[in-house]
Each structure stands twice: as C-alpha cells, then as structure tokens.
Amino acid sequence: MRKISIRLTDQHYEMLEALVTVGEYASVSEAIRDAIRKLLAEKVEVIERSQRMNSFV
C-alpha cells in the first residue's frame, strides 16, 4: 500500500471525523479509502475505455 498526502478543507476533515466519531469508520483514512473505492467503481468504464484507446497507440 502506498502512502500519499492530501489537503482537505477544515469542513471536509471535520465531516470525516464525524463519521469516525459515530462509528461509521474506524479512521479518517478508512473513510477516504472507501470514498476512493466508490469513485473508482463509478468511473471504471472511463478507465477501461482509456486503457483500450492507449493499447491502439
């Protein structure tokens, strides 16, 4: 697993912390990983299309 750094607004971070506080996630990092998984699942078609186009080049 790679480690990266990101910048969040205070409001976004506080909202993520609230999800941790209510027990939705074990950590802010886990919440962010879940959001990324959902984004990538949503965009998988775009990724696959791009990869197919690049294979023709």
C-alpha distance matrix in Angstrom:
0.0 3.8 6.7 9.8 13.3 15.7 19.4 21.0 24.6 26.0 27.0 23.7 22.1 25.0 24.8 21.2 22.4 25.3 23.2 21.6 25.1 26.6 24.0 22.4 18.9 17.8 16.3 16.3 12.5 12.9 15.8 14.1 11.3 14.4 16.3 13.9 14.0 17.7 18.1 16.5 18.6 21.6 21.1 20.2 23.8 23.6 20.5 22.3 25.5 24.1 22.6 26.0 27.8 25.9 26.6 30.3 30.2
3.8 0.0 3.7 6.5 10.2 12.9 16.6 18.7 22.5 24.1 25.5 22.2 20.7 24.0 24.1 20.7 22.0 25.2 23.5 22.0 25.5 27.3 25.1 23.5 20.0 19.1 16.9 16.1 12.4 13.8 16.1 13.7 11.7 15.3 16.4 13.7 14.7 18.3 18.0 16.6 19.3 21.8 20.9 20.5 24.0 23.2 20.1 22.3 25.2 23.3 22.2 25.8 27.2 25.0 26.2 29.7 29.2
6.7 3.7 0.0 3.8 7.0 10.1 13.7 15.9 19.6 21.0 22.7 19.8 17.9 21.2 21.8 18.5 19.5 22.9 21.7 20.1 23.4 25.6 23.7 22.4 18.8 17.7 15.0 13.9 10.5 12.8 14.9 12.4 11.4 15.2 16.0 13.9 15.7 18.9 18.5 17.8 20.8 22.9 22.1 22.4 25.8 24.8 22.1 24.7 27.3 25.3 24.6 28.4 29.4 27.3 28.9 32.3 31.6
9.8 6.5 3.8 0.0 3.8 6.7 10.4 13.0 16.7 18.4 20.3 17.4 15.9 19.5 20.1 17.3 18.7 22.1 21.1 20.1 23.4 25.5 24.2 22.6 19.3 18.8 15.7 13.6 10.7 13.5 14.7 11.6 11.5 15.2 15.0 12.9 15.5 18.2 17.2 17.0 20.3 21.8 20.8 21.6 24.9 23.4 21.0 24.0 26.3 24.1 23.9 27.7 28.3 26.3 28.4 31.5 30.6
13.3 10.2 7.0 3.8 0.0 3.8 7.0 9.9 13.5 15.2 17.4 15.0 13.4 17.0 18.1 15.7 16.9 20.4 20.1 19.3 22.2 24.6 23.8 22.4 19.4 18.9 15.4 12.8 10.8 14.1 14.7 11.6 12.7 16.2 15.4 14.0 17.1 19.3 18.1 18.6 21.9 22.9 22.2 23.5 26.7 24.9 23.0 26.3 28.2 26.0 26.3 30.1 30.4 28.6 30.9 33.9 32.8
15.7 12.9 10.1 6.7 3.8 0.0 3.8 6.5 10.2 12.4 14.3 11.8 10.9 14.7 15.6 13.7 15.4 18.6 18.4 18.3 21.1 23.3 22.9 21.3 18.7 18.9 15.4 12.1 10.9 14.0 13.6 10.3 12.3 15.2 13.7 12.7 16.2 17.8 16.2 17.4 20.7 21.2 20.5 22.5 25.4 23.5 22.1 25.6 27.3 25.2 26.0 29.7 29.8 28.4 31.0 33.7 32.7
19.4 16.6 13.7 10.4 7.0 3.8 0.0 3.8 6.9 9.3 11.6 9.8 9.2 12.8 14.2 13.1 14.7 17.6 18.2 18.4 20.7 23.0 23.3 21.8 19.6 20.1 16.5 12.9 12.7 16.0 14.8 12.0 14.7 17.1 15.2 14.9 18.6 19.5 17.9 19.6 22.8 22.8 22.3 24.7 27.4 25.4 24.4 28.1 29.5 27.4 28.6 32.2 32.1 30.9 33.7 36.2 35.2
21.0 18.7 15.9 13.0 9.9 6.5 3.8 0.0 3.8 6.3 8.0 6.1 6.1 9.6 10.7 10.2 12.0 14.5 15.3 16.0 18.1 20.2 20.9 19.4 17.7 18.7 15.2 11.5 12.3 15.1 13.2 10.9 14.2 15.9 13.7 14.3 18.0 18.3 17.0 19.4 22.2 21.8 21.9 24.6 27.3 25.5 25.0 28.6 30.0 28.3 29.7 33.2 33.2 32.3 35.2 37.7 36.9
24.6 22.5 19.6 16.7 13.5 10.2 6.9 3.8 0.0 3.8 5.3 5.3 6.3 8.6 10.0 10.8 12.4 14.3 15.7 16.9 18.3 20.3 21.7 20.3 19.3 20.5 17.3 13.6 15.2 17.7 15.4 13.6 17.2 18.4 16.0 17.1 20.7 20.5 19.2 21.9 24.5 23.7 24.1 27.0 29.4 27.6 27.5 31.2 32.3 30.8 32.5 35.8 35.6 35.0 38.0 40.3 39.5
26.0 24.1 21.0 18.4 15.2 12.4 9.3 6.3 3.8 0.0 3.8 5.5 5.2 6.0 8.6 9.9 10.4 12.1 14.4 15.3 16.0 18.4 20.0 19.3 18.4 19.4 16.3 13.0 15.3 17.8 15.6 14.7 18.4 19.4 17.5 19.1 22.5 22.3 21.5 24.4 26.7 26.1 26.8 29.7 32.3 30.7 30.6 34.2 35.5 34.1 35.7 39.0 39.0 38.4 41.3 43.7 43.0
27.0 25.5 22.7 20.3 17.4 14.3 11.6 8.0 5.3 3.8 0.0 3.8 5.5 5.1 6.2 8.7 9.8 10.5 12.6 14.4 15.0 16.6 18.7 17.6 17.4 19.1 16.4 13.2 15.9 17.7 14.8 14.3 18.2 18.4 16.2 18.4 21.5 20.8 20.2 23.4 25.3 24.4 25.5 28.5 31.0 29.7 29.9 33.4 34.6 33.6 35.4 38.5 38.6 38.4 41.2 43.5 43.1
23.7 22.2 19.8 17.4 15.0 11.8 9.8 6.1 5.3 5.5 3.8 0.0 3.8 5.5 5.1 6.3 8.6 9.8 10.9 12.7 14.2 15.7 17.1 15.5 14.9 16.7 14.0 10.6 12.8 14.4 11.5 10.7 14.5 14.8 12.5 14.6 17.7 17.1 16.5 19.7 21.7 21.0 22.1 24.9 27.5 26.3 26.4 29.9 31.2 30.3 31.9 35.0 35.3 35.1 37.8 40.2 39.9
22.1 20.7 17.9 15.9 13.4 10.9 9.2 6.1 6.3 5.2 5.5 3.8 0.0 3.8 5.4 5.1 6.1 8.6 10.0 10.7 12.2 14.4 15.5 14.6 13.4 14.5 11.4 8.0 10.6 12.8 10.5 10.1 13.8 14.7 13.2 15.2 18.2 18.3 18.1 20.9 22.9 22.8 23.9 26.4 29.3 28.3 27.9 31.2 33.0 31.9 33.1 36.4 36.9 36.3 38.9 41.5 41.2
25.0 24.0 21.2 19.5 17.0 14.7 12.8 9.6 8.6 6.0 5.1 5.5 3.8 0.0 3.8 5.4 5.0 6.1 8.7 9.8 10.2 12.3 14.2 13.9 13.5 14.7 12.2 9.6 12.9 14.5 12.1 12.7 16.4 16.6 15.4 17.9 20.6 20.3 20.5 23.5 25.2 25.0 26.4 29.0 31.9 31.0 30.9 34.1 35.9 35.0 36.3 39.5 40.1 39.7 42.2 44.8 44.6
24.8 24.1 21.8 20.1 18.1 15.6 14.2 10.7 10.0 8.6 6.2 5.1 5.4 3.8 0.0 3.8 5.4 5.0 6.5 8.9 9.8 10.8 12.7 11.5 11.8 13.9 12.1 9.5 12.7 13.5 10.3 11.3 14.9 14.4 13.0 16.0 18.4 17.5 18.0 21.3 22.5 22.1 23.9 26.6 29.3 28.7 28.8 32.0 33.7 33.1 34.6 37.6 38.3 38.2 40.6 43.2 43.2
21.2 20.7 18.5 17.3 15.7 13.7 13.1 10.2 10.8 9.9 8.7 6.3 5.1 5.4 3.8 0.0 3.8 5.3 5.2 6.5 8.8 10.2 11.0 9.6 8.8 10.7 8.5 5.8 9.0 9.7 6.8 8.1 11.5 11.4 10.6 13.5 15.7 15.4 16.3 19.1 20.5 20.6 22.4 24.6 27.7 27.3 26.9 30.0 32.0 31.4 32.5 35.6 36.5 36.2 38.5 41.3 41.3
22.4 22.0 19.5 18.7 16.9 15.4 14.7 12.0 12.4 10.4 9.8 8.6 6.1 5.0 5.4 3.8 0.0 3.8 5.4 5.0 6.1 8.7 9.8 9.8 9.0 9.8 7.7 6.1 9.9 10.9 9.0 10.8 13.9 14.0 13.9 16.6 18.7 18.8 19.8 22.5 23.8 24.2 26.0 28.1 31.2 30.9 30.4 33.3 35.5 34.9 35.7 38.9 40.0 39.5 41.6 44.5 44.5
25.3 25.2 22.9 22.1 20.4 18.6 17.6 14.5 14.3 12.1 10.5 9.8 8.6 6.1 5.0 5.3 3.8 0.0 3.8 5.3 4.9 6.3 8.6 8.7 9.4 11.1 10.2 9.2 12.9 13.0 10.6 12.9 15.9 15.2 15.0 18.2 19.9 19.3 20.7 23.6 24.4 24.6 26.8 29.0 32.0 31.9 31.7 34.6 36.7 36.3 37.4 40.4 41.5 41.3 43.5 46.2 46.5
23.2 23.5 21.7 21.1 20.1 18.4 18.2 15.3 15.7 14.4 12.6 10.9 10.0 8.7 6.5 5.2 5.4 3.8 0.0 3.8 5.5 5.4 6.4 5.2 6.2 8.8 8.6 8.0 11.3 10.4 7.9 10.9 13.3 12.0 12.3 15.7 16.8 16.3 18.1 20.9 21.4 21.8 24.2 26.1 29.2 29.4 29.2 31.8 34.1 34.0 34.9 37.8 39.1 39.0 41.0 43.8 44.3
21.6 22.0 20.1 20.1 19.3 18.3 18.4 16.0 16.9 15.3 14.4 12.7 10.7 9.8 8.9 6.5 5.0 5.3 3.8 0.0 3.8 5.5 5.1 5.6 4.8 5.8 5.7 6.5 9.8 9.1 7.9 11.1 13.1 12.6 13.7 16.6 17.6 17.8 19.8 22.1 22.8 23.7 26.0 27.5 30.8 31.1 30.4 33.0 35.5 35.2 35.8 38.8 40.3 39.9 41.7 44.7 45.1
25.1 25.5 23.4 23.4 22.2 21.1 20.7 18.1 18.3 16.0 15.0 14.2 12.2 10.2 9.8 8.8 6.1 4.9 5.5 3.8 0.0 3.8 5.4 7.6 8.1 8.5 8.9 9.8 13.3 12.8 11.7 14.7 16.9 16.2 17.1 20.2 21.3 21.2 23.2 25.7 26.2 27.0 29.3 31.0 34.3 34.5 34.0 36.6 39.0 38.8 39.5 42.5 43.9 43.6 45.4 48.4 48.8
26.6 27.3 25.6 25.5 24.6 23.3 23.0 20.2 20.3 18.4 16.6 15.7 14.4 12.3 10.8 10.2 8.7 6.3 5.4 5.5 3.8 0.0 3.8 5.7 8.0 9.6 10.9 12.0 15.1 13.8 12.3 15.7 17.6 16.1 17.1 20.5 21.0 20.5 22.8 25.4 25.4 26.1 28.8 30.4 33.5 34.1 33.8 36.2 38.6 38.8 39.5 42.3 43.8 43.8 45.5 48.5 49.1
24.0 25.1 23.7 24.2 23.8 22.9 23.3 20.9 21.7 20.0 18.7 17.1 15.5 14.2 12.7 11.0 9.8 8.6 6.4 5.1 5.4 3.8 0.0 3.8 5.4 6.6 9.0 11.0 13.5 11.6 10.8 14.5 15.7 14.2 16.0 19.1 19.2 19.1 21.8 23.9 23.8 24.9 27.7 28.9 32.1 32.9 32.4 34.5 37.2 37.4 37.8 40.6 42.4 42.3 43.7 46.8 47.5
22.4 23.5 22.4 22.6 22.4 21.3 21.8 19.4 20.3 19.3 17.6 15.5 14.6 13.9 11.5 9.6 9.8 8.7 5.2 5.6 7.6 5.7 3.8 0.0 3.8 7.0 8.9 10.1 12.2 9.8 8.3 12.0 13.1 11.0 12.6 15.9 15.8 15.5 18.2 20.5 20.2 21.2 24.0 25.3 28.5 29.3 28.9 31.1 33.7 34.0 34.5 37.1 38.9 39.0 40.5 43.5 44.3
18.9 20.0 18.8 19.3 19.4 18.7 19.6 17.7 19.3 18.4 17.4 14.9 13.4 13.5 11.8 8.8 9.0 9.4 6.2 4.8 8.1 8.0 5.4 3.8 0.0 3.8 5.5 7.2 8.8 6.3 5.9 9.6 10.4 9.2 11.4 14.1 14.2 14.7 17.3 19.1 19.3 20.8 23.2 24.3 27.7 28.3 27.5 29.7 32.5 32.5 32.7 35.6 37.4 37.1 38.6 41.7 42.4
17.8 19.1 17.7 18.8 18.9 18.9 20.1 18.7 20.5 19.4 19.1 16.7 14.5 14.7 13.9 10.7 9.8 11.1 8.8 5.8 8.5 9.6 6.6 7.0 3.8 0.0 3.8 7.2 8.4 6.5 7.9 11.1 11.5 11.4 13.9 16.0 16.2 17.4 19.8 21.2 21.7 23.6 25.7 26.4 30.0 30.6 29.3 31.6 34.5 34.3 34.2 37.2 39.1 38.5 39.8 43.1 43.6
16.3 16.9 15.0 15.7 15.4 15.4 16.5 15.2 17.3 16.3 16.4 14.0 11.4 12.2 12.1 8.5 7.7 10.2 8.6 5.7 8.9 10.9 9.0 8.9 5.5 3.8 0.0 3.8 5.3 5.2 6.5 8.8 10.0 10.8 12.7 14.5 15.5 16.9 18.7 20.2 21.4 23.0 24.7 25.7 29.4 29.4 28.1 30.7 33.5 32.8 32.9 36.2 37.7 36.9 38.5 41.8 42.0
16.3 16.1 13.9 13.6 12.8 12.1 12.9 11.5 13.6 13.0 13.2 10.6 8.0 9.6 9.5 5.8 6.1 9.2 8.0 6.5 9.8 12.0 11.0 10.1 7.2 7.2 3.8 0.0 3.8 5.4 5.1 6.3 8.7 9.9 10.6 12.4 14.3 15.5 16.6 18.5 20.1 21.3 22.7 24.2 27.6 27.3 26.2 29.1 31.6 30.8 31.2 34.5 35.7 35.0 36.9 40.0 40.0
12.5 12.4 10.5 10.7 10.8 10.9 12.7 12.3 15.2 15.3 15.9 12.8 10.6 12.9 12.7 9.0 9.9 12.9 11.3 9.8 13.3 15.1 13.5 12.2 8.8 8.4 5.3 3.8 0.0 3.8 5.4 5.1 6.2 8.6 9.9 10.6 12.3 14.3 15.3 16.5 18.3 20.0 21.0 22.1 25.7 25.4 23.8 26.6 29.3 28.3 28.4 31.8 33.1 32.1 33.9 37.1 37.1
12.9 13.8 12.8 13.5 14.1 14.0 16.0 15.1 17.7 17.8 17.7 14.4 12.8 14.5 13.5 9.7 10.9 13.0 10.4 9.1 12.8 13.8 11.6 9.8 6.3 6.5 5.2 5.4 3.8 0.0 3.8 5.4 5.1 6.2 8.7 9.9 10.5 12.4 14.2 15.3 16.5 18.4 19.9 20.7 24.4 24.6 23.2 25.6 28.5 28.0 28.0 31.1 32.8 32.1 33.6 36.9 37.2
15.8 16.1 14.9 14.7 14.7 13.6 14.8 13.2 15.4 15.6 14.8 11.5 10.5 12.1 10.3 6.8 9.0 10.6 7.9 7.9 11.7 12.3 10.8 8.3 5.9 7.9 6.5 5.1 5.4 3.8 0.0 3.8 5.5 5.1 6.3 8.7 9.9 10.7 12.4 14.4 15.4 16.7 18.5 19.9 23.4 23.5 22.6 25.2 27.8 27.4 27.9 30.9 32.4 32.0 33.8 36.8 37.2
14.1 13.7 12.4 11.6 11.6 10.3 12.0 10.9 13.6 14.7 14.3 10.7 10.1 12.7 11.3 8.1 10.8 12.9 10.9 11.1 14.7 15.7 14.5 12.0 9.6 11.1 8.8 6.3 5.1 5.4 3.8 0.0 3.8 5.4 5.0 6.2 8.7 9.9 10.5 12.3 14.2 15.3 16.5 18.0 21.5 21.1 20.0 22.9 25.3 24.6 25.2 28.4 29.6 29.0 31.0 34.0 34.2
11.3 11.7 11.4 11.5 12.7 12.3 14.7 14.2 17.2 18.4 18.2 14.5 13.8 16.4 14.9 11.5 13.9 15.9 13.3 13.1 16.9 17.6 15.7 13.1 10.4 11.5 10.0 8.7 6.2 5.1 5.5 3.8 0.0 3.8 5.4 5.1 6.2 8.7 9.8 10.5 12.2 14.2 15.2 16.0 19.7 19.7 18.2 20.7 23.5 22.9 23.0 26.2 27.8 27.1 28.7 31.9 32.3
14.4 15.3 15.2 15.2 16.2 15.2 17.1 15.9 18.4 19.4 18.4 14.8 14.7 16.6 14.4 11.4 14.0 15.2 12.0 12.6 16.2 16.1 14.2 11.0 9.2 11.4 10.8 9.9 8.6 6.2 5.1 5.4 3.8 0.0 3.8 5.4 5.1 6.3 8.6 10.0 10.6 12.4 14.3 15.2 18.7 19.3 18.3 20.6 23.3 23.3 23.6 26.5 28.2 28.0 29.5 32.6 33.3
16.3 16.4 16.0 15.0 15.4 13.7 15.2 13.7 16.0 17.5 16.2 12.5 13.2 15.4 13.0 10.6 13.9 15.0 12.3 13.7 17.1 17.1 16.0 12.6 11.4 13.9 12.7 10.6 9.9 8.7 6.3 5.0 5.4 3.8 0.0 3.8 5.5 5.2 6.2 8.7 9.9 10.6 12.4 14.2 17.4 17.4 16.9 19.6 21.9 21.8 22.6 25.5 26.8 26.8 28.7 31.5 32.1
13.9 13.7 13.9 12.9 14.0 12.7 14.9 14.3 17.1 19.1 18.4 14.6 15.2 17.9 16.0 13.5 16.6 18.2 15.7 16.6 20.2 20.5 19.1 15.9 14.1 16.0 14.5 12.4 10.6 9.9 8.7 6.2 5.1 5.4 3.8 0.0 3.8 5.4 5.0 6.1 8.5 9.8 10.4 11.8 15.3 15.0 13.9 16.8 19.2 18.7 19.3 22.4 23.7 23.4 25.3 28.2 28.7
14.0 14.7 15.7 15.5 17.1 16.2 18.6 18.0 20.7 22.5 21.5 17.7 18.2 20.6 18.4 15.7 18.7 19.9 16.8 17.6 21.3 21.0 19.2 15.8 14.2 16.2 15.5 14.3 12.3 10.5 9.9 8.7 6.2 5.1 5.5 3.8 0.0 3.8 5.5 5.2 6.1 8.6 9.9 10.3 14.0 14.6 13.4 15.5 18.4 18.5 18.6 21.4 23.3 23.2 24.6 27.6 28.6
17.7 18.3 18.9 18.2 19.3 17.8 19.5 18.3 20.5 22.3 20.8 17.1 18.3 20.3 17.5 15.4 18.8 19.3 16.3 17.8 21.2 20.5 19.1 15.5 14.7 17.4 16.9 15.5 14.3 12.4 10.7 9.9 8.7 6.3 5.2 5.4 3.8 0.0 3.8 5.5 5.1 6.2 8.7 10.0 13.1 13.9 13.7 15.9 18.2 18.8 19.6 22.0 23.7 24.2 25.7 28.4 29.5
18.1 18.0 18.5 17.2 18.1 16.2 17.9 17.0 19.2 21.5 20.2 16.5 18.1 20.5 18.0 16.3 19.8 20.7 18.1 19.8 23.2 22.8 21.8 18.2 17.3 19.8 18.7 16.6 15.3 14.2 12.4 10.5 9.8 8.6 6.2 5.0 5.5 3.8 0.0 3.8 5.5 5.1 6.2 8.6 11.4 11.3 11.4 14.1 16.0 16.1 17.4 20.0 21.2 21.7 23.7 26.1 26.9
16.5 16.6 17.8 17.0 18.6 17.4 19.6 19.4 21.9 24.4 23.4 19.7 20.9 23.5 21.3 19.1 22.5 23.6 20.9 22.1 25.7 25.4 23.9 20.5 19.1 21.2 20.2 18.5 16.5 15.3 14.4 12.3 10.5 10.0 8.7 6.1 5.2 5.5 3.8 0.0 3.8 5.3 4.9 5.7 9.2 9.4 8.5 11.0 13.4 13.5 14.2 16.9 18.5 18.7 20.4 23.1 24.1
18.6 19.3 20.8 20.3 21.9 20.7 22.8 22.2 24.5 26.7 25.3 21.7 22.9 25.2 22.5 20.5 23.8 24.4 21.4 22.8 26.2 25.4 23.8 20.2 19.3 21.7 21.4 20.1 18.3 16.5 15.4 14.2 12.2 10.6 9.9 8.5 6.1 5.1 5.5 3.8 0.0 3.8 5.5 5.3 8.5 10.1 9.8 11.2 13.8 14.9 15.4 17.4 19.5 20.3 21.5 24.1 25.6
21.6 21.8 22.9 21.8 22.9 21.2 22.8 21.8 23.7 26.1 24.4 21.0 22.8 25.0 22.1 20.6 24.2 24.6 21.8 23.7 27.0 26.1 24.9 21.2 20.8 23.6 23.0 21.3 20.0 18.4 16.7 15.3 14.2 12.4 10.6 9.8 8.6 6.2 5.1 5.3 3.8 0.0 3.8 5.8 7.7 8.8 9.9 11.7 13.3 14.5 16.0 17.7 19.2 20.4 22.1 24.2 25.6
21.1 20.9 22.1 20.8 22.2 20.5 22.3 21.9 24.1 26.8 25.5 22.1 23.9 26.4 23.9 22.4 26.0 26.8 24.2 26.0 29.3 28.8 27.7 24.0 23.2 25.7 24.7 22.7 21.0 19.9 18.5 16.5 15.2 14.3 12.4 10.4 9.9 8.7 6.2 4.9 5.5 3.8 0.0 3.8 5.5 5.3 6.4 8.8 10.1 10.9 12.6 14.5 15.7 16.8 18.8 20.8 22.0
20.2 20.5 22.4 21.6 23.5 22.5 24.7 24.6 27.0 29.7 28.5 24.9 26.4 29.0 26.6 24.6 28.1 29.0 26.1 27.5 31.0 30.4 28.9 25.3 24.3 26.4 25.7 24.2 22.1 20.7 19.9 18.0 16.0 15.2 14.2 11.8 10.3 10.0 8.6 5.7 5.3 5.8 3.8 0.0 3.8 5.5 5.1 6.1 8.5 9.9 10.5 12.3 14.2 15.3 16.5 18.9 20.5
23.8 24.0 25.8 24.9 26.7 25.4 27.4 27.3 29.4 32.3 31.0 27.5 29.3 31.9 29.3 27.7 31.2 32.0 29.2 30.8 34.3 33.5 32.1 28.5 27.7 30.0 29.4 27.6 25.7 24.4 23.4 21.5 19.7 18.7 17.4 15.3 14.0 13.1 11.4 9.2 8.5 7.7 5.5 3.8 0.0 3.8 5.4 5.1 6.0 8.5 9.9 10.5 12.2 14.2 15.4 17.1 19.1
23.6 23.2 24.8 23.4 24.9 23.5 25.4 25.5 27.6 30.7 29.7 26.3 28.3 31.0 28.7 27.3 30.9 31.9 29.4 31.1 34.5 34.1 32.9 29.3 28.3 30.6 29.4 27.3 25.4 24.6 23.5 21.1 19.7 19.3 17.4 15.0 14.6 13.9 11.3 9.4 10.1 8.8 5.3 5.5 3.8 0.0 3.8 5.5 5.2 6.2 8.7 10.0 10.6 12.3 14.4 16.0 17.3
20.5 20.1 22.1 21.0 23.0 22.1 24.4 25.0 27.5 30.6 29.9 26.4 27.9 30.9 28.8 26.9 30.4 31.7 29.2 30.4 34.0 33.8 32.4 28.9 27.5 29.3 28.1 26.2 23.8 23.2 22.6 20.0 18.2 18.3 16.9 13.9 13.4 13.7 11.4 8.5 9.8 9.9 6.4 5.1 5.4 3.8 0.0 3.8 5.5 5.2 6.2 8.7 10.0 10.6 12.5 14.8 15.9
22.3 22.3 24.7 24.0 26.3 25.6 28.1 28.6 31.2 34.2 33.4 29.9 31.2 34.1 32.0 30.0 33.3 34.6 31.8 33.0 36.6 36.2 34.5 31.1 29.7 31.6 30.7 29.1 26.6 25.6 25.2 22.9 20.7 20.6 19.6 16.8 15.5 15.9 14.1 11.0 11.2 11.7 8.8 6.1 5.1 5.5 3.8 0.0 3.8 5.4 5.1 6.2 8.6 9.9 10.6 12.9 14.9
25.5 25.2 27.3 26.3 28.2 27.3 29.5 30.0 32.3 35.5 34.6 31.2 33.0 35.9 33.7 32.0 35.5 36.7 34.1 35.5 39.0 38.6 37.2 33.7 32.5 34.5 33.5 31.6 29.3 28.5 27.8 25.3 23.5 23.3 21.9 19.2 18.4 18.2 16.0 13.4 13.8 13.3 10.1 8.5 6.0 5.2 5.5 3.8 0.0 3.8 5.4 5.1 6.2 8.6 10.0 11.2 13.2
24.1 23.3 25.3 24.1 26.0 25.2 27.4 28.3 30.8 34.1 33.6 30.3 31.9 35.0 33.1 31.4 34.9 36.3 34.0 35.2 38.8 38.8 37.4 34.0 32.5 34.3 32.8 30.8 28.3 28.0 27.4 24.6 22.9 23.3 21.8 18.7 18.5 18.8 16.1 13.5 14.9 14.5 10.9 9.9 8.5 6.2 5.2 5.4 3.8 0.0 3.8 5.5 5.1 6.2 8.7 10.3 11.2
22.6 22.2 24.6 23.9 26.3 26.0 28.6 29.7 32.5 35.7 35.4 31.9 33.1 36.3 34.6 32.5 35.7 37.4 34.9 35.8 39.5 39.5 37.8 34.5 32.7 34.2 32.9 31.2 28.4 28.0 27.9 25.2 23.0 23.6 22.6 19.3 18.6 19.6 17.4 14.2 15.4 16.0 12.6 10.5 9.9 8.7 6.2 5.1 5.4 3.8 0.0 3.8 5.4 5.1 6.2 9.0 10.2
26.0 25.8 28.4 27.7 30.1 29.7 32.2 33.2 35.8 39.0 38.5 35.0 36.4 39.5 37.6 35.6 38.9 40.4 37.8 38.8 42.5 42.3 40.6 37.1 35.6 37.2 36.2 34.5 31.8 31.1 30.9 28.4 26.2 26.5 25.5 22.4 21.4 22.0 20.0 16.9 17.4 17.7 14.5 12.3 10.5 10.0 8.7 6.2 5.1 5.5 3.8 0.0 3.8 5.4 5.2 6.8 9.3
27.8 27.2 29.4 28.3 30.4 29.8 32.1 33.2 35.6 39.0 38.6 35.3 36.9 40.1 38.3 36.5 40.0 41.5 39.1 40.3 43.9 43.8 42.4 38.9 37.4 39.1 37.7 35.7 33.1 32.8 32.4 29.6 27.8 28.2 26.8 23.7 23.3 23.7 21.2 18.5 19.5 19.2 15.7 14.2 12.2 10.6 10.0 8.6 6.2 5.1 5.4 3.8 0.0 3.8 5.4 5.5 7.1
25.9 25.0 27.3 26.3 28.6 28.4 30.9 32.3 35.0 38.4 38.4 35.1 36.3 39.7 38.2 36.2 39.5 41.3 39.0 39.9 43.6 43.8 42.3 39.0 37.1 38.5 36.9 35.0 32.1 32.1 32.0 29.0 27.1 28.0 26.8 23.4 23.2 24.2 21.7 18.7 20.3 20.4 16.8 15.3 14.2 12.3 10.6 9.9 8.6 6.2 5.1 5.4 3.8 0.0 3.8 5.4 5.3
26.6 26.2 28.9 28.4 30.9 31.0 33.7 35.2 38.0 41.3 41.2 37.8 38.9 42.2 40.6 38.5 41.6 43.5 41.0 41.7 45.4 45.5 43.7 40.5 38.6 39.8 38.5 36.9 33.9 33.6 33.8 31.0 28.7 29.5 28.7 25.3 24.6 25.7 23.7 20.4 21.5 22.1 18.8 16.5 15.4 14.4 12.5 10.6 10.0 8.7 6.2 5.2 5.4 3.8 0.0 3.8 5.5
30.3 29.7 32.3 31.5 33.9 33.7 36.2 37.7 40.3 43.7 43.5 40.2 41.5 44.8 43.2 41.3 44.5 46.2 43.8 44.7 48.4 48.5 46.8 43.5 41.7 43.1 41.8 40.0 37.1 36.9 36.8 34.0 31.9 32.6 31.5 28.2 27.6 28.4 26.1 23.1 24.1 24.2 20.8 18.9 17.1 16.0 14.8 12.9 11.2 10.3 9.0 6.8 5.5 5.4 3.8 0.0 3.8
30.2 29.2 31.6 30.6 32.8 32.7 35.2 36.9 39.5 43.0 43.1 39.9 41.2 44.6 43.2 41.3 44.5 46.5 44.3 45.1 48.8 49.1 47.5 44.3 42.4 43.6 42.0 40.0 37.1 37.2 37.2 34.2 32.3 33.3 32.1 28.7 28.6 29.5 26.9 24.1 25.6 25.6 22.0 20.5 19.1 17.3 15.9 14.9 13.2 11.2 10.2 9.3 7.1 5.3 5.5 3.8 0.0
